[in-house]
Amino acid sequence: MAGYTLRRLAGALPTLFIIITLTFFMMRLAPGGPFDSERRLPPEVEANIKAAYNLDKPLITQYGLYLKRLAHGDLGPSFKNKDFTVAQLIGTGLPVSLKLGLSAMSLALLIGSLLGSWAALRQNCWQDHAVMTLAMTGITIPTFVTAPLLSLVFGIYGVMVFGHEFTLPVAGWNGGALRNMILPVTVLALPQIAIVARLMRGSMIEVLRANYIRTARAKGLSAPHILFGHALRAAALPLVSYLGPATAGILTGSLIVEQIFGLPGIGRYFVLAALDRDYTMVLGVVVVYAALIILLNFIADILYAVLDPRVRLS
Amino acid sequence: MTPLLEITGLDIRFATPDGEVHAVKNVSLSIGSGECVGVVGESGSGKSQLFLGAFGLLAANGRASGSVRFRSREILGTSQKQLNAIRGGAVTMIFQDPLTALTPHMTVGRQIMEALILHRHVTRAEATQRTQEMLEHVRIPEAARRMKQYPHELSGGMRQRVMIAIAAITGPDLLIADEPTTALDVTVQAQILEILKALRAEQNTAIALVSHDMGVIASIADRVAVMRRGEIVEAGEARQIFHAPQHDYTKMLLAAVPRLDRDSGPRSNHGETLLAVEDIHVAFPIKSGLFEKTRKLKAVDGVSFTLRQGETLGVVGESGSGKSTLARAVLKLLPAGSGRVVWMGRDLNDADRREIRALRGDMQIVFQDPLASLDPRMPVGRSIAEPLKSLRPELSRDAANTQVKAMMAQVGLDPSWINRYPHELSGGQNQRVGIARAMIVSPRLVVCDEAVSALDVSIQAEIVGLIGALQRNSGLSLLFISHDLAVVRRLCHRVMVLYLGRVVEMADADALYNDPRHPYTRALLSAVLTPDPDIERSRKRVLLSGDVPSPLDPRAQLRFLPSRLSGGPDYYRPKLLEVAQGHFVAEYDEAQDTRSTL
């Protein structure tokens, strides 16, 4: 097991290296530079700034310098947010995005697989059609529609709970308080719930037709016992392969939700840094993103082996 | 005395998009306490659905009506809860294909215990104890270790013994065995049937045995019901059904079963040597652990034989014996590690790819699963014409079509079906398509790789007849690979017995079947069942104990020659000795020839 983990992590290093190299040179191929949008500087001053950031050196030397710093764990200073290093910016944004994304994914996993299993058990009955229609709706409506709608209903109008009018904050992080999390997490989770439910339904229907489920029924086991003891683990396998990339996507790609709810996550850096040609910031975010994807896929593979003894490290 | 299970007027219907399918029609059947009733029929006869329907295990689109009384209580239409109280406790089931019938992610021990804990309310510790005893009882060695393993870690025979353990552990009154030995090797089948017989004798369990195999039914059933298209066409005492069948269908079924004790092989009619295979080896690299060395699985380990014009050579062996790998290596469909294949005097090791492609017209193959080996999106006429396109590109489309139609007529297919798709034809018809596709280029050699194994007996008899007739008419040579010794008997001039990639015995068919020398050949022949209850119950079997050793184990070859086991890492390999003219037998120890008769 330890050997397997080490080997997987070692195998990830070349991947990371290729991603960093490609990103580095592609960013430089794009026209413009980090200081172009600023007030026109005297050429000498600009040259000085460039020299300070080593931007005057040949590209290949800059690449070498970047790799050298990266090897020491230094992501460099941000060209745009000049008082901060890239590591500081990511360090403040990532925990917010992590908490948001992981909560949304857990919620989606819980509700989605319950709904999907339920639909599979009631295949082609009205419950099944209802769940699938809802899921289709969840996938088609984009988050920039659901976010303002939910904000309007729960944040502005409010709902009556036990005779108390109850409203949720529509913006701000507030240190990650539960009240502030509810709306953004829900909005992020909705499409994921839909996808998970559809995946779960499909694989559960497949599993319920398997011969070993018939064997379990022939043993006289009750329906919940069959579902949780014999069917669920096998049915969860397709979900696991989806979850790795999906979680990475939700962690870094929640820009829209973070903007709408005014949350200080990492998502906005991803887009803004690319537009601003903030070279070090883009590279830093890409490194974090790539590492996350590699890590999450690794976790997914481990989960796969836990769920299905046939794939155990063979 | 009221019977244990009484089925009266049972109908089972399935709602399908193409309309209702009436799978079981007005079937009545009773099973007494401790009795064994065999239900025999071909695919689609409804024999499995009969018992699934009786105990509420139909697929979601199935409906059963009529009456099913178990211990005088009506159980058809009762609640799931009441059914669950019976299923797995008083009535248990064994299914075909134990790999898919066991939950892949649960240890076999837990799967056996589950029913015991639920129905007999024992503690976990006691359940563990009894599970281990049960596994020992069904002759699984190292039961304590095996309990903690997953189904995929066990061999096919062991998995089926686990299924039996699941079914037997609650001490049921009725055990329903649905094709319990199908797809298992004959020697394993013999072991499984012995275990079922022992259970019945010890616990007085009634058995409902569902099978397509008349031999399996004859070996154990007291009474037999013959089913066709959802109906019981004949039922009665086993001896009466087998010795004096009344219904034409029963007679036809019995006549179609190939029998070792009645059939004789074809007359020999040999011409020139067509193919000579010399000391051929094929090995596959197997990686077991992460950092472990790659080991070589020797699938074919030094096989030599010759095949003459017009001759049929049977290749017999159990799963893992390397018979299909041998065929593919001979046809150059996969590279041989070493050894020579000489085709009509030409050493194919020197031939380049173009030459071998040209030779494909002379060497063709017919595969096991007819439906899976045909392109589902291609009309059968085009599948048959494909070899013509690549090997006779000069033929015009019309000329090719004429040839295809003539070929279809020759293999007994209606030439007007040229545009039909494989799913529109039956299994037997699809296999005729496979044969037509192989025969259309007038090959000199056809390899039949388990070509009739997946077919019902009546269809199997037809296809065997067709292959024999085609050979007599065209004088081609056949390499007939099969695990079924009785079918091989019908068709082959000479027979080669493979065991873990090596020949253990090779002789003319008559010599091999009448005078088998090697203990493995004897055990194989002894395991073949005869559709006759009197013969089946009177004879003693030579049973091989335990499982086939892993082909990765270098000592596996010495299973029949243990006196050479002391040889060290470079183990001795049994030599083939000629004991009579053309009769070769691998070395074995007489002492090992112990008949562990059970």
HADDOCK unambig.tbl for C-alpha pairs under 7 A between the chains (distance, minus, plus):
assign (segid A and resid 211 and name CA) (segid B and resid 100 and name CA) 5.59 0.50 0.50
assign (segid A and resid 211 and name CA) (segid B and resid 101 and name CA) 4.66 0.50 0.50
assign (segid A and resid 212 and name CA) (segid B and resid 100 and name CA) 5.98 0.50 0.50
assign (segid A and resid 212 and name CA) (segid B and resid 101 and name CA) 4.07 0.50 0.50
assign (segid A and resid 212 and name CA) (segid B and resid 102 and name CA) 4.86 0.50 0.50
assign (segid A and resid 212 and name CA) (segid B and resid 103 and name CA) 5.20 0.50 0.50
assign (segid A and resid 215 and name CA) (segid B and resid 101 and name CA) 6.06 0.50 0.50
assign (segid A and resid 218 and name CA) (segid B and resid 87 and name CA) 5.49 0.50 0.50
assign (segid A and resid 218 and name CA) (segid B and resid 88 and name CA) 5.72 0.50 0.50
assign (segid A and resid 218 and name CA) (segid B and resid 92 and name CA) 6.74 0.50 0.50
assign (segid A and resid 218 and name CA) (segid B and resid 93 and name CA) 6.56 0.50 0.50
assign (segid A and resid 219 and name CA) (segid B and resid 87 and name CA) 5.45 0.50 0.50
assign (segid A and resid 219 and name CA) (segid B and resid 88 and name CA) 3.65 0.50 0.50
assign (segid A and resid 219 and name CA) (segid B and resid 92 and name CA) 6.83 0.50 0.50
assign (segid A and resid 219 and name CA) (segid B and resid 115 and name CA) 5.72 0.50 0.50
assign (segid A and resid 220 and name CA) (segid B and resid 84 and name CA) 3.94 0.50 0.50
assign (segid A and resid 220 and name CA) (segid B and resid 85 and name CA) 6.30 0.50 0.50
assign (segid A and resid 220 and name CA) (segid B and resid 86 and name CA) 6.96 0.50 0.50
assign (segid A and resid 220 and name CA) (segid B and resid 87 and name CA) 4.58 0.50 0.50
assign (segid A and resid 220 and name CA) (segid B and resid 88 and name CA) 5.09 0.50 0.50
assign (segid A and resid 221 and name CA) (segid B and resid 84 and name CA) 6.43 0.50 0.50
assign (segid A and resid 230 and name CA) (segid B and resid 103 and name CA) 6.44 0.50 0.50
assign (segid A and resid 307 and name CA) (segid B and resid 105 and name CA) 6.87 0.50 0.50
assign (segid A and resid 308 and name CA) (segid B and resid 105 and name CA) 5.48 0.50 0.50
assign (segid A and resid 309 and name CA) (segid B and resid 105 and name CA) 5.77 0.50 0.50
assign (segid A and resid 310 and name CA) (segid B and resid 152 and name CA) 6.80 0.50 0.50
assign (segid A and resid 314 and name CA) (segid B and resid 288 and name CA) 6.85 0.50 0.50
assign (segid A and resid 314 and name CA) (segid B and resid 289 and name CA) 6.49 0.50 0.50
